[in-house]
Amino acid sequence: MDFRRDIELQNTRAAVRHGLGAEPIDALRVLNAVSPRTWHIRIEFDRSNRNHLHIGSTPPLSDTEILRILDGRLPSLYRGDSLAVRLTDGVFVCDFLDAPGDGRSTSYAFTRRTQEEVGGALKVIGFEGPPIMHRQAQLTEWLLANTWLGSSSFAAGQGRVEVDVFGFRYDVARPRNDTGTDPCPSFGVRTPLKDRSGALLGEMSLRMSPRLSKRKENSLRHRTYGVINPEVCWPQFIGQLAPARESWLSIEVDVKCMEWYTAYGPADTALLRTLLMAIADATTAVASGRDYGEYLTLSAAWRRSAAAQRIADRQEGLRYSRMVRVNSIPLMREPCSENELVALYMKLEAQGALPFDCKVLEYTAQSDIDALADFRFGTEEAYNRFAPVEFEFGAAAFLDHDHPPQQTKLVICWHEADLCEDDGFVATPDPWRFKLVCDSYEVPVVVLRYVPAVEIR
């Protein structure tokens, strides 16, 4: 029986060490190395307070699949203190801290260690567990973006990832695409991907819908290896489909040798360029087709109908909303956001309904401070000229947003909920006026809902 097993690398140890700068989470790209299945990911402590990352699957990985995973193209598997692997003839371990330092070597020597416990096929000992592993929503988002789990080509239930982080367990599964009887139009096409010489690279699937129009919902990904960075190349494809740029767009490619672009191996910029040109050519051909023209007509009609429905929904909501009134005359509905608060303030200022003297002279919501104004609270006081003013829906947001109190002369808000004296929030004789004491600075706070002229009903 052999007590040593040499595991061959696709490149040298030096190249593997060079790749250790990748994020530790990249170790989970192991999911892409074999056909989709259910994976088991577990992190636990040992007696030395080191993290152990266990990786297994159902059905189990074969020896051939394990050796392919360990060929060096996933450097993150080698960034721990040791790596243990369960093969048919036993558990083998390589201690990297003790391994010879020959950077030209193209293999690692693993030694049989019968007492080593491996919960699956692989165990990274001394794994630098990234914080994302403790956050279910963020890890789910990462897995959907960077593995086959996020591909529409695989059916829901075809595979999932079972995660156990120090006893906190949850599952990540493929999202379902149940559209039911949704009248929203959609467009989908599969087309070959060819380079400029006519050689077949693979296949492209393109889907569009006006339902989601936020740019962040667009996606360009490989079927198996996950998202291709859209910031680099997205404008090329949006440009080809300009008439439908308000639509949600998903492009998924299935080509060989895509590992380079998804941190599963070294980058091949020439191949990337070839692929991007092929996708651009394919989207140009799609945009000139009759089916695409029909989709544009249907999606335009759907957007008009959806816009009309949104207006009707707003009108119905307004019918039952509480109104802010001055002298029994309605000004607008009770604000529920900072933008609505600003609109209400401007109306109160224009009507002279404020209990203090204030005139906003400049408003720039995207700046560090919302507005500049002239104001004073009493006729005997001197004006604060061009004073920085911050609008917040709730006064507590001023603290949450870390605005510097020394650069703020006035805060105007709708309510003061979630603030108390322990936060430095102090009442004054005027029921609509408070002050925030922050770092020895006092910032006046005006709460508009308590302004004497305001009625809410």
Beta strands, then each sheet from edge to edge (+ up, - down):
strand 1: 4-8
strand 2: 38-45
strand 3: 51-58
strand 4: 82-87
strand 5: 90-95
strand 6: 107-112
strand 7: 122-125
strand 8: 160-165
strand 9: 168-173
strand 10: 187-194
strand 11: 200-209
strand 12: 219-222
strand 13: 226-227
strand 14: 248-255
strand 15: 323-326
strand 16: 329-333
strand 17: 357-363
strand 18: 371-376
strand 19: 384-394
strand 20: 410-415
strand 21: 425-427
strand 22: 433-438
strand 23: 441-447
strand 24: 454-456
sheet 1: 1+ 6- 5+ 4- 7+ 3- 2+ 8+ 9-
sheet 2: 10+ 11- 14+ 12+ 13-
sheet 3: 16+ 15- 24+
sheet 4: 17+ 18- 19+ 20+ 23+ 22- 21+
end
